[in-house]
Amino acid sequence: MFRYFRPHVRPVRGLLIAGLLASVMSAVMQWIAPWPLKYIFDSVISHKPLPSWLSWLPTNANTLLWVMVAVMAVVAAMLALSDYFSTRFVATAGQRVIFAIRGQLFRHIEAQGAGFHQRRRVGDLLARLGGDVQAIQSAVVTALPTLVRNLLTLVGMIVIMFIVDWRFSLLALVLAPVLALASRYYLNKIRSIQRRARQADGEASSVAQEVLTSMTVVQAFGAEDVEAQRYEEATGRGLEENRLAIVAQSQFTPLVTLAMTMSTVVVIYFGVRAINAGQLSAGDLLVFMAYLRGMFSPIRQLSKLAGVVGRAHAAGDRVIEILNTHEEVPQAPDVARLRSARGALSFRDVTFSYDEGTTVLHGVDLDIRAGTRQALVGLTGSGKSTLLRMIPRFLDPTVGVVSLDGSNVAGVDLADLRRQIAYVPQEPYLFRATVWENILYGREGGDRGTAVQVARRAGLHEVIESLPQGYDTMIGERGLALSGGQRQCVSITRAMARRAPVLLLDEPTVGLDAELESLILAALEIAAEGPTTIIVSHQLSGLRWVDQIAVLSEGRILETGSHAELVANRSVYWSLSELQNAHHHELDVDESISL
């Protein structure tokens, strides 16, 4: 797992090295801590001579006591300082690494193609960006300093114990193999459980996101209880998995404590016998017991980290699973840069099939001159929006070529390509910001005055000014506080503000009343003055301003021409137009009768 995050560790190597040195100092202080007690017991209380290497210390018992107490105080202070700096440096480095990982994950998700986002549940992706990265952060910021410090302390104390008395060290570590096997078993078990728990939490987040963003429909159909039950079932699975993880953790920690106690009992028994036989001093046993206790303290601390590490490992697997997914829009290494396009578009033998084998387009050929206005019409499912989405490469043709100014769009730098395009989707999406900030979204430069100028030119100034605070109205999440027509007005103004040479309009008037539809159609005519404009629409009566219309049916272009030419042909377009005229006539009659 580390190799995925190694590039983010390099910039904080200095902090990590400083934290590691502080951890080493902390471990050294813990190694030193028991020795003053030994000399207090052996030399101050039992009046045994100091070892030759300490002969320079005072021999007076009271003076030696003060020296040893002072050493204990200094060691305690150094231990506190080293723990502080170890935690501070490592935690700071960890925060920066996690910040970089979260940014990397977000950018990676952003870079994935349309198919990825259609298959993935938004709630699950949010869980990976949020809860999973948070679990990794908890391990890095909380567990890593503890892990490093305790491992160093543990290794050092084991070495010193063997130096003091290798026989007692073997007695103390007789249960170490059992602990090692138990640790491996429980860590793997907790990791597996936490992986399932993180997956369940992701599913619960997906359910919550889906319901909260569709609350109007949920309430309209009285499905609150159904959705609440669905959410409770999803969270219940996560709750059960987390309960199992707690059970495993609660089994592991007492097992470590039991092993520690048994080892201590064995050492005390044989140690006291050795003292009585004159083979060991009380100070030596005290030092050894201090190291034994100090050795098992890190083991206990590490056992308590099993849950944190297990969650982090499971979360890391989920983050890496996304980072290993590569469904980005493919780009060749030698892509051409595109600073400014004229806007000439062509489709040559374009065929498109989804992964499940459904073919949507069959060998489509279409030429659109720069600066002209092209409409795509046809029944639902005829492939109009699919054709439109191929221009900014939201989709790529299975067979065939889409060209801009004679260059295959697949061979153009993707960012450059999309800078040439302004797009108005069928369902306008607005961001949590003011109206004027939404209008200037994606445009380099400009201010509130620029947004007002664009709206005036589009003829939509009055609609926006009628909002509660006009251009300064704060739009809530997804723009749901505005009506569909108001959102579309802002969306169209945003497209005009982009000043792109290609303008794509996907059903911009769907679901609007006649008055607002007329206003937006007028705005679209203004917006289409200059850029190459392609509009997908079911409303044929509003297409008299376009230069050319292509009629699609079952993924094929059946006829092309202007509105007047296609009506004169009395073919497919004429039939669709007659059907719509008859429908509108019936509506007019119904309205007159009701009056």
N, C-alpha and C positions, 0 to 999 in steps of 0.2 A: 504493500500500500504506500510505503514511504516514497517510492520512485515517482509516483504521480504528483506528489507535493514537494519534491526536492527543489524545483526551481523557485518555490516561494520561501524556502528555508535559507537559500544563499544570502539574500539581502539582510537577514537578521543573525548571521553567523557570529558577529561580534557580541550581541546580547546573549546568545546561547552559550558562547565560550565563557563569558563573564559569569553567567548563571551556573555553568558547570564548575568553574573554579570556586564559586561560593559554596556549591554543594560539596565539593571536595573538602573545603575548609570546615563545613559543618560536620562532615563525617570524621575528620581528624579530631575535632573537638570532642566528639562522642567517643572516639578511641581513647583519648587522654583522660576523660572525665573520671573513670573508676580509680586511677592510680593514686591520687591524693588520699583516698579512703584507705588504701592498702597501707600506706606509710603512717597514717594516723593510728591505725590499729596495731601495726607491727612495731613501729619505732617510737610513737608517742605513748601509746597505752602499754604495750608489752616490752618497751625499752630495748628492742633489738637494734643492732647497728644498721645504719643505712648501707646500701650497696656502694662499692668503691666509686662508681661513676657519679654518686651523689654526695661524696665525702666533703664537698665544698659547702654543703648546707649546714646551718647551725645544729649543734648536737643537743642544745638545751631543749627539753620537751615542750615547754610553753612557747618558745620562739619558733620551733619547728611547726607547732600547731598553727600559729598565726600564718606562717609561710604557706602551709598546705591549704588553709582556709582561703587565703588570698588567691592561690592558684585556682581553687575551685570557683571563686567569684569571677576571675578573669576568663576561665574556660566557659562559664555560663554566659558571660557577656558576649564573648566571641561567637558562641553557638547561636545566640539570639540574633546577632548582626548578620552572620553568614546565612541563617535561615531567611532573614528579611530580604537580603540582596538576592539570594537564590530564587525565592518566590517572585520577587519583583522583576528581575531580568528575564526569567523564563516565561513568566506570565505575559509580560509586555511583548516578547518575541512571539509567543503563541497567539496573542490577539492579532498581531500584524499578519501572521501566517493565515489565520482563519479569515481575516478580512480579504486577503488575496484569493483564498480558495473560494469564498462566496462569490467574489467578482468573476473568477474564472468559470465557475459553474453557471452563473447567470449569463455571461457572454456566450458560453457554449450552447446553452438552451436557446438563446436568441438566434444563434447561427444555424440552427437546424431548419430543415425544409418544412413545407406545408404538411407532408405526410406524417412527420414526427408529431407535430402539434395536433393533428387530427386524431391520432391514435392515443396520445398521452392525455391523462386526466390532469386538468390544471391543479386540482387540489393536491394530487400526489407530487407534482413538481414543486408546489409551494411547500409541502412537507419536507422535501429534500433540501430546498433552499433555507428553510427555517429550522425545523426540529432536528434534522439530520446533521446539518452544519453546527447547530447548537450543541449536539451531543459530542461532536468532535472537539468543539471549543472547550467544553467542560473537561474533557480528558486532557487536552493540551495545557489548559490554563491551571487546572486544579490537580490533575493526576500526575502530569509529567514532572513537576518539581518534587513532589512526594516520591515518585518512582525513582528518580535519579538519586536523590538524597538517601533514601532507604536502601537502595541496592549497593551504593558505595559503603554505607555504614555496615551492612550485612557482610559484604565480602571482607572488609577490613577486620571486623570483629572475629570472623571465623579464622582468619590468618593469625591474629594475635592470640586467640584461644589455643591454637595448635602450638604456638611458640611457648605459651605459659605451661601447658601440659597436654600433650597429644592424646594421652589415654582418656582424660576427662572429656576432651573434645570429641573423641569417637563415641563416648557414652552419650554426650549431649546430642550428637547428630545421628544416633541410631535410628530415629524415626524420620530422618530427612527424606529417604527414598519414598516412604509412604506419603509424606506431605507433597513431594514432587508429583507423584502419580495422581494424588487427589486434586492438586492444583490444576494439572493438565486436564483432568476429566471435567472438573467444574467450570473451568474457563471456557472450554469448548462447548459445554452444555449451556452456559449463560450466553455465550456469543450466539449460538443457534436460536435460543429463545428470543434474545433481543432482536435478531434479524426479523423474526416473525412479528415481533411486537412493533418494530418500526414500519413494517409493511402494513400491518393493521392500522397503525396511526395514519399512514398515508391514505388508506382507503377511507377512513373516517373523515379526514380533511377533505377528500374529494367529494364525499357525500354532502358535507357542510357547505362547501363552495358551490356545489350544484344547486342545492336547495336555496341558499341565501341569495343567489343571483337570479333565481326564478320564483321568488316569493309571491309575486302577484298571481302567477299561474297556480301555485300551490294553494293559496288562499281562495282563489276563484273556484277551484274544484274541491275545496274542503278536505284537502289531503294532508293537513297538518299532522294528524295522529299517525298516518301512514309513514310520513317522512321522519317524524320523531322516532318511530319504531325502527326505521331503517338506520337512522343515525345511532341509536342506542345499540343496535346489533353490531354495527361496525366498531363502535367504541368498546363494546363488551368484549369483542375478540382481542382488542389491544389490552384491555384490563386483565383478561385471563392470562395472556402471555406475560404481562408484567408481574402478575401474581406468581406465576411459575418461576420467573427470574428471582423474585424476592425469596421464594421458598428455597431455591438452589443456593442463593447467597447465605440464607440463614442456616443452611446445613453446613456450608463450607467453613464459615467463620468459627463456629464452636469446635469443629474438627481440628482447626489450627490451634485453638486454645487448649484443647485436650492434649494434643501432641506436645505442646509447650509445657504443660503441667507435668505430664509423665516424664519428660526429659529432665525437668527441674528436680522432681522427686528422686530420680535415679542419681543425679549429680550430688544432691545434698546427702543422700545416704552414704555413698562411697566417699564423698569429701570429708564428712565428719569422721568416718572410720580412719581415713588417712591422717587427719589431724591428731586423733587419739593415738595413732601409731607413730607420730612424730615425723611422718613423711610429707606433711603439708602444713603451712602456717595458716592461721585464721585469716590473715590479710590476703594470702593467695587465693583461698576459697572465696573470700568476699569479692576480689577482683574478678575471679572466674564467674561467680554468680552474676555480677554486674554485667559482664559481657554476654553471659547467657541470656539474661533478661533483655539487654540491649539488642542482642541478635534476634530474639523472637518478637520484639516490638516492631521492627521493620516488616517481619513476616506478617504480623497481625495487620499492620497498616496496608500492606500490599493485598492481603486477602479482602480487606474492606473496599479496595479499589476494583475488585473483580467486576462488580456491576457496572461501574463507570467505564472501565476499559471494554467490557462486553458491548455496552451500548455504543461506544465510539467505534468499535470494530464493525459492528453491524451497520451503523450509519455510514462509515467510510466505504463499506462495500456498496451501499446504495448510491452514494455520490459517485464512486468510480464507475458503477454500472452506467450512469448517465454520461460520464466523461468518455467512456469507451464506445458510446453510441455515436456514430458518424453518419448523419443523414443531412449534412450541410448541402446546400446547393453547390454542385461540383464546379470547380474552376480550374482551368488549366494553368500551369505555372507561368506560361507566356501570354496571358490575357492582354488584350489591347486596352489602352486607356482611352476614355471618351470624355472630352471636356465639354463639348457642345454638340447637340444633334439637330439635324434639320427636321426629323420626324417622319421620314418615309418608312413605311412598314410593309412587309410582305410575308405571306405564309406559303410555303412550298411543300406540297404533299404531306401535310401535317396530320399525323394519326396519333391518338392518345388512348391508352388503356390503363385502367387502375390495376393494382396488384392482384386483385381477385379475378382479373381476366375480362372485366366489363369494358368494352370498347366504346368510347364516347365520341371520338372524332374519326372520320374515315377519309384520308387523303384530301384535306382541305387546301385549296389554292385561293389566295386572295391578295390583291395589291391595293395599298392605300397610299395615295400621294401625300407628300408633306403639306401640312396646312389644310387638308380637306377634312370633312366631317363624315364619319362612317357610322352607320347603325347596323347592329346585329339583332335580328328578330327571329321569332319562331316559337313553337310551343315549348312548355316546360320540359327540360331534359334533352333539348336538341343540341346542346354543347356550346351555347353562346358564352356563358360565363367562363367555361373552361378555356375557350379560345382567348378570351380577354386576359385571363390570369397567366397566360404563357408569355405575354409581353414583358412583365417585370420578373419573369421566371419564378413565380409562385409554383408553377408547374412547368415541366419540360416535356416536349413531344416525345412519344415513344419512337416515332419515325418522322422524318421531315425536319425542316429548318424554319425558324422564325428569325427574320432579319430586320435590323434597324439601320437605315441609310446604307443598305447593301452589305452590312456586316452581321454575321450570325450572332445573335444575342448571347449564345453560350460561350462565345470567344471574347466577350467584352467584360471588363472588370465589373463585378456585380454592383458594387457601391456606385460606380460611375453610371451604370445603366439606370439604376433606380433614381438617381438624381435627375434624370431626364424625364421622369414620369410623375404626374399628379394623379392620384387615385381616389375615387369616391366609391366606397363599397355600398352594397345594397343595405346593409345595416350599419349606419354611421356610428363610429365609436369616438367618444370624446373623453378627454382626460380630466382628472381633478385639478382644475386650474380655472382662471377667468376665461371669459369668452374670447377676449382679444388674444390671450396667450394660446388658446386652442387654434385660433385662426392662423397664427404665425408658427404653429408647430411644424418642425422640420425645415423651416426656412432660415437661412443664415442672414442675420441682420434684421432690422425693422423694429418698430416699437408700436405702442398703442395707436398712434396716429396713422401708421402704415395700415394697420388692420381696419381702421375706420375708412380709409381711402379705398381699400379693396372692396369692402362691403358696399360702399356708395356706388362704385363702378358696376357691381353686380346687381344693383337695385334691391339689395336685401338689408339696407341700413335701417329702414323703419321696423322691420321684423326684429332685428337685434336690439334696437333702441327700446322696443316695447317690453323687453325683459325687465325684471325688478330693478336691477342696477345697470341696465344697458350692457355695454361692453365690459364692465367690471363685475358682472354677475359671476359668482363663483359656481362653477358647474360641479355637481356631485359626481360620485363614482359612476362611470359609464354614461353620464349625461342623462340619467333617468328622471331627473327633476324637470327636464324640458320635454316638450311634446316631440313626436316623431318629425313633424315638419320643421320645428325650430332646430332640432339636431341636424337635419339635412341642410338647412340654410347655413349653419355654421360649417358643416362639412364641405359644402360647395365653395364657400368663401375661402376656406383653408386651401382647397385645391387651386383656386385662382391665385392666392397669395404665393404659391410655390413658384409660379412663373416658369413652368416646365414646358418643353416643346411637345410633349405628348400628354394628353388628358384622357383618362379612362373613367367611364361612368357606368356603373353596374346597377341598373334599375333605380335611378335616382329619384323617381317620382312614385314608386310603389307605395300604396297605402295612404296617399295624401288626398285631401279633399280638393274639389275642382278649383277653388280660388287659390289655394296655396300651390297646387300643381301648375296653374297658369303662371304664377309668380316665379316659380323655380324654373319652368321651361324658358321663360324670358331671361333669367339669370344664366341658364346654360347656353343660350344663344350668344350671350355676351362673352361668357367664358371660352366658347369655342372659336372666338375671333382671334386667329393667330396659331394656336397649337393644333397639331393633328389630334382630332378628337374621335374617340370610339365610344359609342353609347349602346349599351344593351338595354332593350326595353320591350315590354309587352304592349305598351300604349302606342299604337300605330298613328293615331291622330295627332300626336305631338311630335312627329318626326318630319314634318314638312320642311324644316329648316336645314336638314342634313343634305349632303351632296350625293351620297350613295347609300343604298340599303342592301344588305345581304340577308337572304332568307335561308335559315337553316332548318333541317328536319332530320332527325336521327343521325346527327353528326356529319351531315353533308350539306353543302351549299347548293340549293336548288335554283336560285335565280338572284341576279343582282341588277341594280339600276336605281334611278331616282324614284321618289314617291309617285310622281306623275307617270313615269314609264312603266312602273310595276302595276299600277292600277289599270293602265291601258292594256297591258298584257293579259289581264283577266285570268291570272294563274293563281299560284299559291298565296302570294301576298294579297291579291285582290280578294280571295276567299276569306282570309283572316280579317281583312279590313271590313268586309261586308258583315261578318259575324259580330265584330265589335260595334259597328254602326247600328245593327239591329238590336244589340243588347242595350246600347245607350238610348235608343229610341224607346224601348220598353220602359227604361227607367224614367225617361221624360214623361211618358204617358201616365205611369203610376203616380208621379209627383203631381201632375195636373189633376188627376182624379182625386187625390187626397186633398188638394186645395179646393 
